């Protein structure tokens, strides 16, 4: 939940603070977070609302809030402030350093990416951050870009890969699988009648939609991991019109999971969505997709 500036609770102690939106928590972000772990300082994150695209619209999210918090905790982050952008957009660069970093975060070290900007109008860069923090005796660590295949890792690049269907490349940049972990809803139970019951999860507004199609996936349920076939799209054969994720787990024999939020990790694109002439041809294709997914997952797990 985003907090108003006035609602922020002061740090539990002197802190090392990683700054950024951290949408995706990709391999570049991880380097910033690692820099925020220092002896004697509380490892902390100050994060803001999702990135803003060049046309002024919110960029679609790459992570659910729950998964972001879980990943941050797993990286050793001890406290996290989530600040509404509307509360700081009119702050000068100096006000941000003094009122947020010094007074609320009690920062002794601040870590950011090479392209971090702050202050009203985004006029502050890493050089100004160093200058202003030096006045408050706050160390600044600026992390250089992380490159994969000769290009800097960025959330924008990852979004483009997912929208093109290249989940495997996107996951390489993320450093973890792109994940669908929304609440399971009741469907039409068509899959169950055809012999492949599915986990149905609707994409919330503002979350990134990968290329529509069928993917190999892995889902953890009740402490066990299951390979699966995940269809992301609108089910053209049966006429559904709302984008959702449907996952069939061939090896799962446990109880139904309605209302739960299992994490479905999207690994690799198998084929585009298509409309079939009959439910029987759809059924045959899905079982074939299941075998393809099994091979992909077991190959990935054996590497």
Secondary structure, DSSP 4 states (H G I P E B T S, - for coil): --B-GGGPPPPSSSEEEEEE--SS--HHHHHHHHHT--TTSEEEEEEESPPB-TTSSBPPBSS-HHHHHHHHHHTT--EEEEE-GGGTTTS-HHHIIIIIIIIIS-EEEEEEETT--BSGGG-B-HHHHHHHHHHTT-EEEEEPPPEETTEE--HHHHHHHHHTT-HHHHHHHHTS-EEE-PPEE----HHHHHT--EEEEEPPTTB--PPSEEEEEEEEETTEEEEEEEEEE--TTTT--S-EEEEE-TT--S---TT----EEEEEEEEE----SSHHHHHHHHHHHHHHHHHHHHHHHH-
